Amino acid sequence: MLDESKNRLLTQVGPGTPMGGLLRRYWMPIAAVSEFDGKSIKPVRLLGENLTLYKDLSGTYGLVDRHCPHRRADLAYGFVEQCGIRCNYHGWLFDQDGRCTEQPYEDVAQPQANFKDKIRITSYPVQTKAGLIWAYLGPEPAPLVPDWEPFSWKNGFVEIVFAEVPCNWFQCQENSIDPLHFEWMHMNWSVRLKDQVGPYSPRHLRIEFEEFDYGFVYRRLREGMSESDPMWTTGRVCLWPNTLFTGDHFEWRVPIDDENTLSVTWAFTRVPKEREPYVQGTIPAWHGPVRDAEKAGWISSHIMNQDFVAWVGQGVVADRTKEHLGSSDRGIILQRQRFLSDLEAIARGEDPKAIIRDPKVNRSVALPVAERKLLVDGLTQAELLAHPILGHHYAGDYVFQAGRPAEVAAAFKEAMGI
């Protein structure tokens, strides 16, 4: 267990906090490029800061303070110009670097004062990659946005899924290094949700954890598996600092503030060989619900929704002083130790784990992928539909999260040739 002070240290992310300072050294996905096909401004809350994300008329993205420094009007209701965002209250204009470039009345009444040159609004760098919009809130020089290998895979249908989960980010990320929960939360609970009492999933017999450059790998050996199984030889990745990578999708746990987390999923589905070559135009993005409006509870029918139930069930901020960790929690302990070490590293002026600064290193960065051959080389439609795990998904059912819009489902089926 952790004492109360360590628990606060690992969970508080606002400006001026140690963990907030650590997480600000990484690029965070905060929106999707396709979200801006039909709008130009989106309010964002990230790491306890209220911000405004916009795309101006020249196509440049900016991320600035939510409020105009003049009279604190809400810039989420401003309007974009050729270069920057203009406050709708008195017309002050700001560029993506936070400079005030126009003050319509002051520029006429007191031009010699150059008042606008004295005004600066909080702004942060923004980049796009893999259909996502990324933000960096940390000290300069900023590292590179990681160019993970799956971002450049061919012949795949990609979709981006968001959900706002009302709990602290750290219990979400601890789920990323907890292989045992798959047996109970996803396999066995799904059996019980169907009003069946069995058969239960094969039990875990061994789990192992190994640290590597970009996080931790966890391996599992279950009943009926041999040590040649990819789940043991390759495993899955707890990607640093706030991500799960399963091979075909990433799940970022982006801290909104101390009590809320933005779940961001980037999911790749390989099209059947008969559909090659497949080139996706726009990567669709959608927001999934977490609550069941009819039953007035949490949605529990889909894989990630089941995770959400576990996370929020621990409380808004899990009280780790009351835990009783066992041998299956070794990955949890390793992750906490690494975060504490990273906090010490940045206090010494060093980079934390998994920061990429060399462009030569940041070229299609390889990660462990158990199903690499399937995802890169592909299978026929008949082989995919017959797959014991992927069959339902390839038939059109999105098993990971509830709420997939009909238009996204239709685009998926078209890509798959269904």
FITOR-259300 format. One line per 3 residues: number of its first residue (from 1); their letters; for each residue x, y, z of C-alpha. Coordinates in steps of 0.001 Angstrom, whole numbers. Layout:
<sites>
NUM) a) X:Y:Z; ...
</sites>
This chain:
<sites>
1) mld) 0:0:0; 953:3652:-289; 781:6215:2469
4) esk) -1461:9232:1960; 1340:11595:948; 2620:9228:-1786
7) nrl) -939:8719:-3024; -1379:12484:-3377; 2012:12750:-5063
10) ltq) 1036:10252:-7778; -2510:11483:-8370; -2437:15290:-8294
13) vgp) -1789:16745:-11755; -2574:20452:-11598; -94:23275:-12279
16) gtp) 2741:23301:-9766; 2327:19686:-8636; 5197:17205:-9084
19) mgg) 3176:14683:-11097; 1621:17497:-13107; 5158:18657:-13883
22) llr) 6125:15147:-14974; 3123:14550:-17235; 3536:17972:-18842
25) ryw) 6790:16687:-20339; 4845:14390:-22660; 2573:15142:-25618
28) mpi) -1069:14349:-24820; -3789:13523:-27392; -6671:15901:-26722
31) aav) -8887:15760:-29830; -9204:14320:-33326; -8453:16089:-36578
34) sef) -11827:15003:-38009; -13644:16760:-35158; -12693:20025:-36851
37) dgk) -14354:19133:-40142; -17532:20737:-38861; -16317:23224:-36263
40) sik) -13368:25473:-35563; -13251:25754:-31753; -13392:23226:-28934
43) pvr) -13089:23910:-25187; -10548:21612:-23532; -9659:20941:-19910
46) llg) -6229:19338:-19561; -4105:18740:-16461; -6330:21068:-14466
49) enl) -6146:23944:-16964; -9111:25345:-18905; -8054:25909:-22517
52) tly) -9425:26651:-25974; -8392:24519:-28943; -9025:26073:-32356
55) kdl) -8243:25767:-36037; -7986:29116:-37797; -8906:29899:-41391
58) sgt) -5371:29165:-42601; -5591:25643:-41114; -3278:26352:-38170
61) ygl) -4182:24839:-34803; -3773:26757:-31584; -4266:25993:-27902
64) vdr) -4714:29020:-25672; -6235:30046:-22362; -9984:29558:-22121
67) hcp) -10455:33214:-21165; -9532:36478:-22860; -7098:38503:-20722
70) hrr) -9120:41690:-21377; -12323:41082:-19403; -12161:37253:-19086
73) adl) -14695:36445:-21789; -14931:32792:-22870; -12827:32227:-25992
76) ayg) -14683:28986:-26686; -17353:31339:-28063; -14892:33459:-30011
79) fve) -14373:33184:-33751; -11374:32275:-35816; -9654:34558:-38288
82) qcg) -7096:33925:-41027; -4452:33865:-38303; -5664:33240:-34783
85) irc) -8762:33483:-32619; -10737:36644:-31849; -12657:37317:-28659
88) nyh) -16323:37884:-29459; -16703:40403:-26616; -14414:43261:-27706
91) gwl) -12529:41803:-30676; -9060:41248:-29273; -7202:38861:-31601
94) fdq) -4559:36313:-30538; -2272:34099:-32619; -1239:30513:-31838
97) dgr) 1777:31736:-29860; -435:33763:-27535; 505:37169:-28942
100) cte) -2207:39820:-29045; -2151:41041:-32654; -5196:43334:-32682
103) qpy) -7164:45468:-30201; -9682:47168:-32505; -10474:50201:-30298
106) edv) -7075:50643:-28633; -5303:50422:-32022; -7336:53453:-33182
109) aqp) -7677:55494:-29981; -4139:55037:-28613; -1932:53710:-31448
112) qan) 1236:55126:-29930; 710:53098:-26728; 1160:49753:-28543
115) fkd) -951:48231:-25795; -1394:44976:-27705; 2359:44342:-27593
118) kir) 2157:44222:-23798; -542:41523:-23737; 178:37837:-23935
121) its) -2196:34927:-23416; -1203:31456:-22200; -555:29238:-25216
124) ypv) 802:25740:-25790; 2265:23931:-28822; -75:21754:-30868
127) qtk) 750:19101:-33466; -1209:16566:-35479; -267:12938:-35985
130) agl) -2232:9780:-36838; -5508:11686:-36977; -5043:12993:-33435
133) iwa) -4364:16504:-32157; -1603:16556:-29551; -759:19194:-26946
136) ylg) 2414:19857:-24981; 2213:21828:-21738; 5767:21320:-20497
139) pep) 9105:23142:-20535; 10995:23818:-23743; 12563:22359:-25702
142) apl) 9635:20048:-26330; 10359:16407:-27200; 9037:14840:-30395
145) vpd) 5522:13480:-30724; 6219:9722:-30793; 5810:8206:-34249
148) wep) 4676:4756:-33160; 4935:2039:-35784; 1169:1326:-36111
151) fsw) 590:4924:-37207; 2103:4024:-40579; 591:564:-41081
154) kng) -1178:102:-44408; -4576:-1353:-45343; -6291:-572:-42079
157) fve) -9490:1099:-40906; -8710:3432:-38010; -11179:5042:-35645
160) ivf) -10676:7279:-32619; -12926:6946:-29575; -13257:9302:-26626
163) aev) -14939:8959:-23252; -14870:11117:-20154; -14453:8969:-17049
166) pcn) -15152:10604:-13650; -12120:9433:-11719; -8402:10075:-11337
169) wfq) -6057:9134:-14190; -3698:6999:-12090; -6154:4191:-11339
172) cqe) -6908:4120:-15068; -3240:3702:-15941; -2704:1055:-13265
175) nsi) -5251:-1000:-15208; -2705:-978:-18073; -284:-3211:-16173
178) dpl) -2799:-5596:-14589; -3109:-8678:-16842; -5118:-10704:-14311
181) hfe) -8137:-8442:-14655; -8703:-9695:-18232; -9636:-13105:-16850
184) wmh) -12208:-11777:-14413; -13425:-8384:-15591; -13683:-9186:-19291
187) mnw) -13939:-12950:-19683; -15717:-14205:-16579; -17846:-11132:-15940
190) svr) -19036:-11219:-19553; -20183:-14797:-18925; -22156:-13707:-15864
193) lkd) -23634:-10702:-17671; -25241:-13251:-20022; -26867:-14955:-17001
196) qvg) -24554:-17926:-17396; -22520:-19524:-14610; -19845:-20949:-16886
199) pys) -17669:-22069:-18334; -15183:-19584:-16924; -12047:-18436:-18678
202) prh) -8828:-20483:-18405; -6966:-19352:-15300; -3724:-17428:-15248
205) lri) -831:-19641:-14178; 2103:-17220:-14567; 2566:-13534:-15246
208) efe) 5849:-11724:-15828; 6841:-8076:-16194; 9824:-6547:-17967
211) efd) 10786:-2899:-18326; 11947:-1607:-21724; 12700:1781:-23271
214) ygf) 9091:2861:-23714; 7338:1277:-20741; 6727:-2225:-19459
217) vyr) 5871:-5506:-21170; 3641:-7956:-19350; 3388:-11603:-20316
220) rlr) 774:-14148:-19338; 546:-17922:-19359; -2935:-19369:-18907
223) egm) -4307:-22878:-18712; -4011:-24577:-22086; -1271:-22242:-23341
226) ses) 2290:-23193:-24132; 5363:-21047:-23624; 5475:-20533:-27393
229) dpm) 2200:-18579:-27302; 2654:-14926:-28360; 975:-13781:-25136
232) wtt) 3985:-15260:-23338; 6791:-14698:-25847; 5745:-11145:-26848
235) grv) 3039:-9979:-24459; 1333:-6614:-24173; 2660:-3132:-23461
238) clw) 2042:-658:-20665; 3259:2337:-22671; 4838:5224:-20773
241) pnt) 3535:7276:-19129; -253:6889:-19501; -1104:4373:-22207
244) lft) -2015:754:-22874; -899:-692:-26219; -2373:-4059:-27178
247) gdh) -1018:-4338:-30722; -4068:-3162:-32648; -4986:-195:-30497
250) few) -3690:2423:-28093; -5597:3609:-25029; -4406:6900:-23545
253) rvp) -5569:7892:-20057; -5325:11695:-20354; -5768:13588:-17074
256) idd) -8466:16243:-17340; -7869:17167:-13710; -7499:15291:-10407
259) ent) -11014:13851:-10612; -11639:13224:-14328; -9882:11373:-17139
262) lsv) -10254:11545:-20913; -10021:8049:-22368; -8630:8236:-25923
265) twa) -8549:5118:-28094; -6838:4823:-31485; -7959:1508:-32999
268) ftr) -6569:-167:-36141; -8472:-2954:-37895; -6697:-4697:-40776
271) vpk) -8937:-5069:-43831; -9200:-8521:-45467; -6729:-9309:-48210
274) ere) -9559:-9130:-50758; -9977:-5418:-49911; -6346:-4434:-50605
277) pyv) -5183:-1860:-51370; -7289:107:-48912; -6535:3784:-48263
280) qgt) -8589:5529:-45607; -9501:9118:-46292; -10674:10587:-42990
283) ipa) -10204:8913:-39623; -13591:9085:-37885; -13834:10055:-34232
286) whg) -16699:9570:-31820; -17550:9926:-28146; -18849:6906:-26263
289) pvr) -21172:7099:-23244; -20134:5698:-19867; -23526:5741:-18122
292) dae) -26597:3688:-18980; -29419:6241:-19233; -32154:3610:-18868
295) kag) -30706:1695:-15931; -29182:4749:-14228; -25862:2949:-13804
298) wis) -22608:2329:-15622; -22554:633:-19025; -20921:-2793:-18625
301) shi) -21554:-4499:-21972; -18274:-3619:-23736; -14625:-4232:-22872
304) mnq) -13537:-690:-22116; -16817:140:-20421; -16090:-2734:-18065
307) dfv) -12732:-1104:-17334; -14508:2190:-16659; -16709:428:-14079
310) awv) -13605:-825:-12271; -11917:2573:-12329; -14828:4621:-11010
313) gqg) -15643:1882:-8517; -12346:2612:-6751; -13603:6105:-5921
316) vva) -12924:9455:-7525; -9339:9110:-6276; -8511:5585:-5108
319) drt) -7465:5383:-1451; -4317:3289:-1750; -3705:3376:2006
322) keh) -6381:672:2294; -5013:-1712:-344; -3760:-5255:200
325) lgs) -1543:-6038:-2790; -669:-9596:-3755; 1858:-11263:-6046
328) sdr) -340:-10558:-9094; 170:-6841:-8412; 3907:-6855:-9061
331) gii) 3403:-4756:-12192; 1483:-2173:-10182; 4386:-1900:-7743
334) lqr) 6967:-1635:-10548; 5002:1122:-12237; 4679:3141:-9032
337) qrf) 8390:2794:-8361; 9228:3999:-11864; 6999:7064:-11505
340) lsd) 8664:7923:-8194; 12075:7535:-9857; 10966:9783:-12733
343) lea) 9873:12454:-10272; 13360:12364:-8774; 14889:12552:-12275
346) iar) 13047:15707:-13295; 13898:17271:-9925; 17557:16764:-10929
349) ged) 16897:18432:-14285; 16915:15156:-16256; 14423:13801:-18775
352) pka) 11961:11211:-17476; 11436:7825:-19119; 10494:7391:-22796
355) iir) 11207:10932:-23980; 12196:10953:-27677; 14293:13833:-28995
358) dpk) 16281:12281:-31862; 14405:12417:-35219; 16330:9367:-36413
361) vnr) 15007:7349:-33481; 11485:8692:-34002; 10804:6927:-37291
364) sva) 8069:4317:-37060; 9145:3371:-33537; 8668:-387:-33100
367) lpv) 6774:-1811:-30131; 6112:-5433:-29129; 3150:-6729:-31174
370) aer) 1921:-10267:-30563; -306:-10320:-33669; 2166:-8559:-35964
373) kll) 1751:-10957:-38919; -2043:-10673:-38857; -1988:-6881:-38589
376) vdg) 741:-6247:-41160; 314:-9078:-43668; -3424:-9622:-43196
379) ltq) -5790:-12554:-43584; -8607:-13371:-45972; -12142:-12393:-45044
382) ael) -13050:-16034:-44399; -10060:-16427:-42069; -10922:-13246:-40200
385) lah) -14584:-14136:-39737; -13576:-17576:-38461; -11077:-16139:-35979
388) pil) -12113:-17224:-32440; -11483:-13788:-30919; -11735:-11303:-33781
391) ghh) -14641:-12842:-35669; -17430:-10789:-34065; -15450:-7590:-34469
394) yag) -14752:-8172:-38157; -18427:-8976:-38684; -19163:-5406:-37648
397) dyv) -19665:-5527:-33857; -17424:-3023:-32060; -16706:-4957:-28889
400) fqa) -14425:-2429:-27230; -16726:471:-26374; -20435:1232:-26422
403) grp) -22012:3885:-28593; -20387:3500:-32003; -22375:5745:-34384
406) aev) -24224:4144:-37271; -22208:6089:-39855; -18917:4822:-38419
409) aaa) -20247:1255:-38332; -21305:1607:-41975; -17885:2942:-42988
412) fke) -16232:49:-41154; -18380:-2552:-42916; -17686:-946:-46256
415) amg) -13947:-1106:-45594; -14203:-4760:-44575; -16382:-5683:-47559
418) i) -19309:-6785:-45404
</sites>
